[in-house]
Amino acid sequence: MGHSAVGVNHQHLRAFHVIAMEGSISRAARRLNVSQPTLSQQLKALEERHQAALFDGRKPPLRLTAFGQKLFDLTHKLFVASQDIDDLLREPAEHVTAELRLGSDSPFFAARLAAAVHSRIPSSIVRVRIGNACETFSWLKEGQVDVAICSDPPVDSAFAYEPLFSDKLVAAIPKSHPLAGGAVFPLAALESERLLIRESASRTRTIVEELLMTEDVTPVEVMQLHTRDTIREGIAIGLGIGFFFSLECPPDSRIRVLPLDADVNKSRMSGYVVYPNEKRRAPLIGSVMDATAELRAISPHPVPAPGAGKSPVREKPADRILETLT
């Protein structure tokens, strides 16, 4: 076996260990919640880096080589010891002040998740940072937050995704508007209305643009405002019409909220609690997962698997609506 001045890659060791236990790369991939090609690449990298064949071929059931068996005996000891350490460190967790940095594009669920975690571990400190979907996922990737509540996030094998909610767009209009007495909001009415819309990186804006493009509706005018609260105030004073997801619409006597006369599936967004796979056994993650399961009951609709039926989040969505003004 070749030697390297650089230490062993523990992610590759974990990949090898689970493949050896399962006897199949596909089953191991499902267990680790990663793609089969990713796991195959990790195994190949481990073998090439250390110039050692670990399995006889790649057809299941996989059989360890003599060297692979020696390595498996050692990884078994390694991961058993790692689990013992995790269990030991988790025991006093409720007596130790732990900090959770939570990033979220949903104030509604951020507040409830923070409260639920704190109720489970009263000594915990939860710090919440609010941004749009792109910002929130970037904070997670850069290690600026430990956990993110993110709408329709990109699927990345480095992260675990726990379903939280699925919601649909509704129209918010001034209570004095002629359409306020209707049962639904006709999208075609936007062709004679000013649309109040979020910043370009907003997931809500992306879905609104895609919906209007699908329905071939172009507002007569568009005004970009940065936050939900600013848009809500704009609607309340008669500045224009906006779209929110139903859970983002607290009661406001100045505003009427109406469902859309469009296919719900064309205006749906799903949210997930996302965290790095390497933090799966962190002391607070168990409480976060318990809280997530509890909050999922609030979701108006069943939550699909991440990435199902959605295009990837775009860093800079096409500004089709704004282009009509220039």
Secondary structure by P-SEA (a helix, b strand, c coil): cccccccccaaaaaaaaaaaaaccaaaaaaaacccaaaaaaaaaaaaaaacccccccccccccccaaaaaaaaaaaaaaaaaaaaaaaaaccccccccccccccccaaaaaaaaaaaaaacccbbbbbbbbcaaaaaaaaaaccccccccccccccccbbbbbcbbbbbbbbbcccccccccccccccccccbbbbbcccccaaaaaaaaaaaaacccccbbbbbccaaaaaaaaaacccccccccccccccccbbbbbbccccccbbbbbbbccccccccccaaaaaaaaaaaacccccccccccccccccccccccaaaaaaac
